[in-house]
Structure formats: C-alpha cells, structure tokens
Amino acid sequence: DLDVAAPPRDVRVLREADLPGLARLGGVLKPADVEALHALARDRRTWERV
C-alpha cells in the first residue's frame, strides 16, 4: 500500500489489479513521448520530489 497525503496533480497510482481497466481510459503515447517519460522515470531526482 502507498499512503499519499495529497495526490500529485495529473498522476494516477494504480494497483496491479487496476491495470486491466487502464486501457479503457484511452490515450496512446507517441514514441517521442515514451522516450521522454522513460528518461524522466530513470532520473533519480524525479523520485526525490515524491
């Protein structure tokens, strides 16, 4: 479990059981968006702010 005092804007935290419903939300990332998201996720400074 993850306790968050105030959820970050535009961020959705899902449990593994919630993942099948994720596809119903729609949206597809372009390859450049995937690369940018991957780079952001790999940057440890991103996670220091969480």
FIDRENFI-409174 format. One record per residue (C-alpha): residue number from 1; residue in one letter; z, y, x. Coordinates in steps of 0.02 Angstrom, whole numbers. Each point is the difference from the previous one (the first is absolute). Example, Ala and Ser with C-alpha at 12.3 -4.5 7.8 and 13.67 -1.06 7.14 Angstrom:
NODE lomi dovo     pz     py     px
NODE    1    a    390   -225    615
NODE    2    s    -33    172     69
***
This chain:
NODE lomi dovo     pz     py     px
NODE    1    d      0      0      0
NODE    2    l    -33    178     51
NODE    3    d    109    144    -57
NODE    4    v    -82    171      0
NODE    5    a    100    154    -50
NODE    6    a   -154    100    -48
NODE    7    p   -168    -88      1
NODE    8    p   -131     85    108
NODE    9    r   -139     85    -97
NODE   10    d   -156   -102    -29
NODE   11    v     79   -157     76
NODE   12    r     25   -158    -97
NODE   13    v    112   -137     70
NODE   14    l    -43   -171    -69
NODE   15    r     78   -170     10
NODE   16    e   -110   -149     39
NODE   17    a      6    -53   -182
NODE   18    d    -75    170    -49
NODE   19    l   -154    -17    111
NODE   20    p   -114    -88   -127
NODE   21    g     17    152   -114
NODE   22    l    -53    117    139
NODE   23    a   -184    -36    -30
NODE   24    r     14     64   -178
NODE   25    l     42    173     67
NODE   26    g   -178     16     64
NODE   27    g    -58     96    151
NODE   28    v    -90    -61    153
NODE   29    l     23     70    175
NODE   30    k   -151     44    104
NODE   31    p     -3    -75    176
NODE   32    a     46    169     77
NODE   33    d    150     14   -117
NODE   34    v     56   -175     48
NODE   35    e    -10     45    185
NODE   36    a     99    161    -28
NODE   37    l    133    -92   -101
NODE   38    h     12   -136    132
NODE   39    a     21    128    138
NODE   40    l    136     88    -99
NODE   41    a     91   -163    -34
NODE   42    r     -5    -47    185
NODE   43    d     74    166     56
NODE   44    r    188    -25     20
NODE   45    r     30    184    -36
NODE   46    t    -60    -31   -177
NODE   47    w    145   -119    -29
NODE   48    e    132    111     82
NODE   49    r    -19    119   -149
NODE   50    v     30   -136   -130
***
